[in-house]
C-alpha cells in the first residue's frame, strides 16, 4: 500500500492505494492540478 498526500486549490487530501495503482493515481491527481507533496510506501 502507498499513502499519497496532495494539495489542490488550498484543499489537502490523502488516499491509500495498492502499490500497483500508486503511479497511475499520482499522475491522475497531477493532471487534475494537484501538487503531490508526500508519497510513502506503507508496510
C-alpha positions as CSV (number, residue, x, y, z in Angstrom):
1,X,0.0,0.0,0.0
2,X,1.1,3.6,-0.7
3,X,-0.1,6.7,1.1
4,X,-0.4,9.7,-1.2
5,X,-1.0,13.2,0.2
6,X,-1.7,16.2,-2.0
7,X,-2.9,19.8,-2.1
8,X,-5.3,21.2,-4.7
9,X,-6.6,24.7,-4.6
10,X,-5.8,25.0,-0.9
11,X,-7.5,21.7,0.0
12,X,-5.4,18.9,1.3
13,X,-6.3,15.3,0.8
14,X,-4.8,11.8,1.2
15,X,-5.5,8.4,-0.2
16,X,-4.1,4.9,0.4
17,X,-3.9,2.8,-2.7
18,X,-2.3,-0.6,-3.6
19,X,1.3,-0.3,-4.8
20,X,0.5,-1.3,-8.4
21,X,-2.0,1.6,-8.7
22,X,0.1,4.3,-7.0
23,X,1.8,5.7,-10.0
24,X,-1.4,6.0,-12.0
25,X,-3.2,7.6,-9.1
26,X,-0.4,10.1,-8.6
27,X,-0.4,11.0,-12.3
28,X,-4.2,11.4,-12.3
29,X,-4.0,13.8,-9.3
30,X,-1.3,15.9,-11.0
31,X,-3.4,16.1,-14.2
32,X,-6.3,17.4,-12.1
33,X,-4.0,20.2,-10.9
34,X,-3.0,18.8,-7.5
35,X,0.5,19.1,-6.1
36,X,1.5,15.8,-4.6
37,X,3.7,16.5,-1.6
38,X,4.0,13.2,0.1
39,X,4.1,9.6,-1.2
40,X,5.1,6.8,1.2
41,X,5.1,3.1,0.9
42,X,3.4,1.5,3.9
43,X,4.3,-1.9,5.2
